[in-house]
Amino acid sequence: MKTFLAVLLFSALISPQPPVHAQVSYPSKPIRLVQGFGPGGNADTVARIVADSMSKIFGQPVVVEAKTGAGGNIASAEVAKSSPDGYTLLLLTGGHAVSAGLYKSLPFHPVDDFSMISTITFFPFVVSVRPDHPAKTLQDAIQMAKAQPGKLNYSSVGVGSTQHLAGELISSMAGIRMTHVPYRGGAAPMEGLLRGDVDLLIDTVTFTTTQLQGGRVRPLAVTSARPWPSLPGVPAAAETLPGFDVRSWTGLAGPKGMDRNLVQRLNLALNDAVAVGAVRRQLEGLGNHVLPGTPTEMRELVAREAARWAQVIKDAKIPQQ
């Protein structure tokens, strides 16, 4: 027995050890988390909450960096061409899938050029007006647009964003014509509404909630099929436009070619990050449904959503950009 144990010990000592680089823990330096919208918007807010929690898990800073413009496509293009080493990540939004159908060509494939890691949140949008606006309901706004085609306008965080398509879908289903006013994201759409530059604000619950609570804006509808739990008393747009249902999402991705084990490491870290009670409450308090998943589930979601929005764009006869 002693001889057998001695042989085992000797074998363990002389057996090949893993290469040195495999023993280096990830991450060993700060991680960039790129997002494509202005400060204060939903993408920026979710990115910063998640980055802070993941920084604590990793013991390395996760630094949020904004690359705004083109409905998030500038950020997506930058990450798509970056090194797949896990040190440049992307906060994706539902607008990423919309772009697949809205643009004639993109500098990246919305699915194949990315390593999907996990979804983070799901959420609807809120259609809001200034408190002094004559439209008291979504139906009122529709009637105003029918009376004066093209005069009623609405904001979005950029051409090709889900907010843009939500407005186009309202127009299509209601049989009206509204004018789209794109902004670069962040607080700009709200500022435009409060200045009187736009009639309708179509934006996330995250972005709109504070202004709703302060009485600076008045909600007409939420774009989910049913009323949203964090917005009691706000009717669903489907009550005016049967079948209307627009919800979006955020998720974490990296460039294609990331090592499978690295993707899994990031997936587990993200799941742990949003499982922290304070983090989950913070995200949910902003009107989000927190729902992480697997890399495969996220990849399927992006592909499914890209196909869905391409059909909406076709049916609504929205010109490709």
C-alpha positions in Angstrom: 0.0 0.0 0.0 2.8 2.4 0.9 4.6 1.6 -2.4 1.3 2.3 -4.3 0.9 5.7 -2.6 4.5 6.5 -3.3 4.0 5.8 -7.0 0.9 8.0 -7.1 2.8 10.9 -5.4 5.8 10.5 -7.7 3.4 10.5 -10.8 1.7 13.6 -9.6 5.0 15.4 -9.2 6.3 14.5 -12.6 3.0 14.9 -14.6 2.9 17.8 -17.1 1.6 21.0 -15.5 -0.8 23.3 -17.3 1.0 26.0 -19.3 1.8 29.1 -17.5 -0.6 31.3 -19.6 -3.5 29.0 -18.6 -2.9 29.7 -15.0 -3.2 33.5 -15.4 -6.6 34.5 -14.1 -9.0 36.5 -16.2 -9.3 39.4 -16.0 -5.8 40.7 -15.2 -6.5 44.3 -16.4 -9.5 46.6 -16.8 -12.3 45.7 -19.1 -14.0 48.1 -21.5 -17.8 47.9 -21.7 -18.8 49.9 -24.8 -22.4 51.2 -25.2 -23.8 53.2 -28.0 -26.1 55.8 -26.5 -25.8 59.1 -24.6 -25.4 59.5 -20.8 -28.5 59.0 -18.7 -30.4 56.8 -21.1 -31.3 53.2 -20.5 -28.3 51.6 -22.1 -25.9 53.8 -20.3 -27.7 53.3 -16.9 -27.9 49.5 -17.2 -24.2 49.4 -18.4 -23.0 51.3 -15.4 -25.0 49.3 -12.8 -23.8 46.0 -14.3 -20.2 47.2 -14.7 -20.0 48.3 -11.1 -21.3 44.9 -9.9 -19.0 42.9 -12.2 -16.0 45.0 -11.2 -16.5 43.8 -7.6 -16.8 40.2 -8.8 -13.7 40.4 -11.0 -11.5 42.6 -8.7 -10.8 44.7 -11.8 -12.5 47.8 -13.1 -15.1 47.4 -15.8 -15.1 50.8 -17.5 -18.2 52.0 -19.4 -17.3 53.9 -22.6 -19.9 55.6 -24.8 -19.6 55.4 -28.6 -22.8 57.2 -29.6 -24.6 57.5 -32.9 -26.4 55.5 -35.6 -28.7 53.8 -33.2 -25.9 52.0 -31.4 -24.2 50.8 -34.6 -21.0 52.8 -34.1 -20.5 51.0 -30.8 -21.3 47.6 -32.3 -18.9 48.2 -35.3 -16.1 49.0 -32.9 -16.5 46.0 -30.8 -17.0 43.7 -33.8 -13.5 44.5 -35.0 -11.8 44.3 -31.6 -9.7 41.5 -30.2 -11.7 38.5 -28.8 -9.7 38.5 -25.6 -12.5 39.5 -23.3 -11.2 43.0 -22.6 -13.7 44.8 -24.9 -17.3 44.0 -24.4 -20.6 45.5 -25.8 -23.8 46.4 -24.1 -26.3 45.4 -26.8 -29.9 46.7 -27.0 -32.9 45.7 -29.0 -32.0 48.4 -31.5 -29.1 46.1 -32.6 -31.7 43.6 -34.0 -33.8 46.4 -35.5 -30.7 47.7 -37.5 -30.5 44.3 -39.3 -33.7 45.1 -41.1 -33.5 48.9 -41.3 -30.1 49.3 -42.9 -29.3 48.2 -46.4 -25.8 47.3 -45.3 -23.9 47.3 -42.0 -20.2 47.0 -41.2 -21.0 43.8 -39.2 -23.3 40.8 -39.2 -25.7 41.4 -36.2 -25.4 37.7 -35.1 -22.4 36.1 -36.6 -19.9 38.8 -35.8 -20.5 38.6 -32.1 -20.0 36.2 -29.2 -23.3 36.5 -27.3 -22.8 36.2 -23.5 -26.2 36.8 -21.8 -29.3 38.9 -21.8 -29.6 41.3 -18.9 -33.0 43.0 -18.9 -36.3 43.2 -20.8 -38.5 46.3 -20.8 -41.2 48.3 -22.7 -41.3 51.9 -23.7 -43.5 54.7 -22.5 -45.3 57.2 -24.8 -45.4 60.5 -23.0 -46.2 64.2 -23.5 -45.7 67.4 -21.6 -48.3 68.0 -18.9 -49.8 70.9 -20.9 -50.1 68.9 -24.2 -53.7 68.7 -25.5 -53.5 64.9 -26.0 -54.8 63.2 -22.8 -54.7 59.7 -24.2 -53.0 57.8 -27.0 -56.3 57.9 -28.9 -56.3 61.7 -28.6 -52.8 61.8 -30.2 -53.9 59.5 -33.0 -56.9 61.7 -33.7 -54.7 64.8 -33.8 -52.4 63.1 -36.3 -55.3 62.1 -38.5 -56.6 65.7 -38.5 -53.2 67.2 -39.5 -51.0 64.5 -41.1 -47.3 64.9 -40.4 -47.7 67.7 -37.9 -47.5 65.5 -34.8 -43.9 64.4 -34.2 -42.2 62.0 -31.9 -38.6 61.5 -30.6 -36.3 58.6 -30.6 -32.7 57.9 -29.6 -31.7 57.6 -33.3 -32.7 56.3 -36.7 -33.0 52.5 -36.4 -33.5 52.5 -32.7 -36.4 50.5 -31.2 -38.0 53.7 -30.1 -38.0 54.8 -33.8 -39.6 51.6 -34.9 -42.2 51.7 -32.1 -43.3 55.1 -33.4 -43.4 53.8 -37.0 -45.5 50.8 -35.8 -48.0 53.1 -34.0 -48.3 55.1 -37.3 -48.8 52.0 -39.4 -51.3 50.3 -37.1 -53.2 53.6 -36.5 -53.2 54.6 -40.2 -51.6 58.0 -39.4 -48.4 59.9 -40.4 -46.2 61.3 -37.7 -42.8 63.0 -38.1 -39.8 61.3 -36.6 -37.3 63.4 -34.8 -34.1 61.5 -34.0 -31.7 62.4 -31.2 -28.3 60.9 -30.3 -29.7 59.5 -27.1 -29.2 60.2 -23.4 -31.2 63.1 -22.0 -31.6 64.9 -25.4 -35.0 63.5 -26.3 -36.4 64.5 -22.9 -34.9 68.0 -23.3 -36.5 68.2 -26.7 -39.9 67.3 -25.3 -39.7 69.8 -22.4 -38.6 72.6 -24.8 -41.6 71.8 -27.0 -39.6 70.6 -29.9 -41.4 67.3 -30.0 -45.0 66.3 -29.1 -44.4 62.7 -28.1 -41.5 61.1 -26.2 -41.1 57.4 -26.9 -38.4 56.1 -24.4 -37.7 53.5 -21.9 -39.2 53.1 -18.5 -35.7 53.6 -17.0 -35.3 57.0 -18.6 -38.9 58.2 -18.2 -39.7 57.2 -14.6 -38.0 60.0 -12.8 -39.7 62.6 -14.9 -43.1 60.9 -14.5 -42.7 60.8 -10.8 -41.8 64.5 -10.8 -44.8 65.4 -12.9 -42.7 66.9 -15.6 -44.2 64.5 -18.2 -47.5 62.7 -18.5 -47.8 59.1 -19.8 -50.2 58.2 -22.5 -49.4 54.5 -22.9 -46.8 51.8 -22.3 -45.8 49.7 -25.3 -46.1 46.2 -23.8 -49.1 44.1 -24.5 -50.3 44.6 -20.9 -49.9 47.3 -18.3 -46.4 47.2 -16.8 -46.0 46.5 -13.1 -43.9 49.5 -12.3 -46.3 51.9 -14.0 -49.6 51.3 -12.3 -52.5 53.2 -14.0 -50.7 53.6 -17.3 -52.7 51.8 -20.0 -51.1 49.5 -22.6 -51.0 50.8 -26.1 -52.7 47.5 -27.1 -55.9 48.8 -25.5 -56.0 51.4 -28.3 -54.2 49.4 -31.0 -55.1 45.7 -30.5 -52.1 43.5 -31.0 -49.5 46.2 -30.4 -46.6 44.9 -28.4 -43.1 46.4 -28.4 -40.6 45.4 -25.7 -36.9 45.6 -25.9 -33.9 44.2 -24.1 -30.3 44.7 -23.1 -27.6 42.1 -23.2 -23.8 41.5 -23.0 -21.7 40.4 -26.0 -18.1 40.5 -27.3 -16.5 40.1 -30.7 -16.8 36.8 -32.5 -14.1 34.2 -31.8 -14.0 34.5 -28.0 -12.9 31.3 -26.3 -15.9 29.2 -25.1 -14.5 29.0 -21.6 -14.1 32.8 -21.5 -17.7 33.3 -22.7 -18.8 31.0 -19.9 -16.7 32.8 -17.3 -18.4 36.1 -18.3 -21.8 34.5 -18.4 -21.4 33.3 -14.8 -20.0 36.6 -13.7 -23.0 38.5 -15.2 -25.5 36.1 -13.6 -23.8 36.6 -10.3 -23.7 40.4 -10.8 -27.4 40.8 -11.3 -28.3 38.3 -8.6 -27.0 40.7 -6.0 -30.1 41.9 -4.2 -29.3 45.6 -4.3 -28.4 45.4 -8.0 -31.5 43.5 -9.0 -33.7 46.0 -7.0 -31.9 48.9 -8.7 -32.6 47.5 -12.1 -36.2 46.5 -11.4 -36.8 49.9 -9.7 -36.0 51.5 -13.1 -38.8 49.4 -14.8 -36.7 46.5 -16.0 -37.5 42.8 -15.8 -34.1 41.2 -15.0 -33.7 38.0 -16.9 -30.2 36.7 -17.7 -29.8 33.6 -19.8 -27.3 31.4 -21.7 -25.2 32.5 -24.6 -27.2 30.2 -26.9 -30.5 31.8 -25.7 -29.2 35.2 -26.4 -28.0 34.3 -29.9 -31.4 32.9 -30.7 -33.1 36.0 -29.3 -31.0 38.3 -31.5 -31.6 36.2 -34.6 -35.4 36.0 -33.9 -35.7 39.7 -33.2 -33.8 40.6 -36.3 -36.2 38.6 -38.4 -39.2 40.0 -36.6 -38.2 43.7 -37.1 -37.2 43.1 -40.7 -40.8 41.9 -41.3 -42.3 44.9 -39.4 -40.2 47.3 -41.5 -41.3 45.6 -44.7 -45.0 45.5 -43.7 -44.9 49.1 -42.6 -43.1 50.1 -45.9 -40.4 51.9 -43.9 -37.6 52.9 -46.3 -34.3 51.2 -45.6 -31.5 53.6 -44.7 
